[in-house]
């Protein structure tokens, strides 16, 4: 029931008419490799959001039922739990893609000292922003896992015929708090993504790299 939407890195760029291997060009290669490595992460967003919508529909159906419909509730709750497990698996795939991209991005660090001062300053800001972005992603991934676990517990509670209104209310409050935390981290991640994309564009301009944005 979380509407998670993560922004991807700016589309891969192509150097036009560049010859030789300047430091900036070497960094360009690693930076654009990072974009390519994150495509797997970005492509997982649509199936994840589709599963979110499916689970929301299940939840809406359950809360319209009564204790007399326990067999139907149990069936729906089981489907919701299966949906949650699928999303947890996608989160694991997401994280692996991000880890691979982070390793590719790390290759630029050793090249920064070879830049002139203005380009170096931009590169350092760009690297700091990306590292904060990755750190935020790992926090977001963990928070989303935790929130999905809370959701799973909710559906397990729905299958308990002795569930009280107070127990249900407490669980929903806990889940809502977890959603708020996830959405806060989601927004932070997207803000850092936009900031990084802007800094990378500035770095390319400062380094006189002739690039075309696809």
C-alpha positions in Angstrom: 0.0 0.0 0.0 3.0 2.3 -0.4 3.2 4.4 -3.5 6.9 4.1 -4.1 8.2 6.0 -7.1 12.0 6.3 -7.6 13.6 8.6 -10.2 16.4 7.2 -12.3 19.6 8.8 -13.5 19.5 11.1 -16.5 19.6 9.2 -19.8 22.9 8.0 -21.2 24.8 10.6 -23.1 27.2 10.3 -26.0 30.3 12.2 -26.6 30.4 13.6 -30.1 33.7 14.2 -31.9 36.0 13.6 -28.9 39.4 12.1 -29.5 41.9 11.0 -26.9 41.6 10.0 -23.3 41.4 13.1 -21.0 40.7 12.6 -17.3 37.2 14.1 -17.9 36.6 11.6 -20.7 37.7 8.7 -18.5 35.3 9.9 -15.8 32.5 10.2 -18.4 32.9 6.6 -19.3 32.5 5.5 -15.7 29.6 7.9 -15.0 27.7 6.6 -18.0 28.5 3.0 -17.2 26.8 3.8 -13.9 23.7 5.0 -15.7 23.6 1.7 -17.7 24.1 -0.4 -14.6 21.1 1.4 -12.9 18.8 0.5 -15.8 18.0 -2.8 -14.2 17.0 -1.0 -11.0 14.9 1.5 -13.0 13.1 -1.2 -15.0 11.9 -2.9 -11.8 9.8 0.1 -10.8 6.9 -0.6 -13.1 6.3 -4.3 -12.0 6.8 -3.1 -8.4 4.1 -0.4 -8.7 1.7 -2.8 -10.5 2.0 -5.2 -7.5 1.4 -2.2 -5.2 -1.8 -1.4 -7.0 -2.9 -5.1 -6.9 -2.3 -5.2 -3.1 -4.3 -2.0 -2.6 -7.3 -3.6 -4.4 -7.0 -6.7 -2.2 -6.9 -4.5 0.9 -9.9 -2.5 -0.2 -11.9 -5.7 -0.8 -11.0 -7.2 2.6 -12.1 -4.2 4.6 -15.5 -4.3 2.9 -16.1 -7.9 4.2 -17.3 -9.0 7.6 -16.4 -11.9 10.0 -19.1 -14.0 8.2 -16.9 -13.9 5.1 -13.8 -15.4 6.8 -13.1 -17.9 4.1 -13.0 -15.2 1.5 -10.9 -13.0 3.8 -8.4 -15.8 4.3 -8.1 -16.4 0.5 -7.6 -12.7 -0.2 -5.1 -12.3 2.7 -3.1 -15.2 1.4 -3.0 -13.5 -2.1 -1.8 -10.3 -0.5 1.0 -12.1 1.4 2.1 -13.7 -1.8 2.1 -10.2 -3.4 4.2 -8.9 -0.6 6.8 -11.7 -1.0 7.0 -10.9 -4.7 7.7 -7.2 -3.9 10.4 -8.2 -1.3 12.1 -10.2 -4.0 12.0 -7.2 -6.4 13.5 -5.1 -3.6 16.4 -7.5 -3.4 16.9 -7.3 -7.2 16.8 -3.6 -6.9 19.5 -3.5 -4.3 21.7 -5.8 -6.3 21.4 -3.5 -9.3 22.3 -0.5 -7.2 25.3 -2.2 -5.6 26.6 -3.0 -9.1 26.1 0.6 -10.2 27.7 1.9 -7.0 30.8 -0.2 -7.8 31.0 1.3 -11.3 30.6 4.8 -10.0 33.4 4.3 -7.4 35.9 4.1 -10.3 35.7 7.9 -10.8 37.2 8.7 -7.3 40.8 8.0 -8.3 40.6 10.3 -11.2 39.4 13.5 -9.4 42.8 14.7 -8.3 43.9 14.9 -12.0 41.3 17.6 -12.8 41.7 21.3 -12.7 40.4 23.1 -9.7 37.0 24.2 -11.0 36.2 20.8 -12.5 37.6 19.1 -9.4 35.2 21.1 -7.1 32.2 20.1 -9.2 33.4 16.5 -9.3 33.7 16.3 -5.6 30.2 17.7 -5.1 28.9 15.3 -7.6 30.5 12.3 -5.9 29.4 13.5 -2.4 25.8 13.8 -3.7 25.9 10.3 -5.3 27.3 8.7 -2.2 24.5 10.3 -0.1 22.0 9.1 -2.7 23.2 5.5 -2.4 23.2 5.7 1.4 19.6 7.0 1.2 18.7 4.2 -1.1 19.9 1.5 1.3 18.0 3.2 4.1 14.9 3.3 1.9 15.3 -0.3 0.8 15.5 -1.4 4.5 12.6 0.8 5.5 10.4 -0.6 2.7 11.3 -4.2 3.7 10.2 -3.3 7.2 7.0 -1.8 6.1 6.2 -4.8 3.9 6.8 -7.0 6.9 4.2 -4.9 8.8 1.8 -5.3 5.9 2.3 -9.0 6.0 1.5 -9.1 9.7 -1.7 -7.2 9.1 -2.9 -9.8 6.6 -2.0 -12.5 9.0 -4.1 -10.7 11.6 -7.0 -10.5 9.1 -7.1 -14.3 9.2 -7.5 -14.4 12.9 -11.2 -14.7 13.8 -10.6 -13.2 17.2 -8.9 -10.0 15.9 -10.2 -7.0 17.9 -10.8 -3.6 16.6 -8.2 -2.1 19.0 -5.5 -4.6 17.7 -6.4 -3.7 14.1 -6.2 0.0 14.8 -2.8 -0.2 16.5 -1.4 -2.2 13.6 -2.7 0.2 11.1 -1.2 3.2 13.0 2.1 1.4 13.0 1.9 0.7 9.3 1.0 4.4 8.6 4.0 5.5 10.5 6.2 3.1 8.5 4.7 4.5 5.3 5.5 8.0 6.3 9.1 7.1 6.9 9.3 5.3 3.5 7.8 8.3 1.7 10.2 10.7 3.4 13.2 8.6 2.3 11.7 8.2 -1.2 11.5 12.0 -1.6 15.0 12.4 -0.2 16.3 9.9 -2.8 14.5 11.6 -5.7 15.8 15.0 -4.6 19.4 13.7 -4.5 18.9 12.0 -7.9 17.9 15.4 -9.4 20.7 17.2 -7.7 23.2 14.6 -9.0 21.9 14.8 -12.5 22.3 18.6 -12.4 25.8 18.4 -11.1 26.8 15.9 -13.7 25.6 18.1 -16.5 27.5 21.1 -14.9 30.6 18.9 -14.7 30.4 17.9 -18.4 30.0 21.6 -19.4 32.9 22.7 -17.2 35.1 20.0 -18.6 34.2 21.0 -22.2 32.8 17.6 -23.0 30.6 17.8 -26.1 27.7 15.6 -25.1 24.2 14.9 -26.5 21.4 13.9 -24.2 19.4 11.1 -25.7 
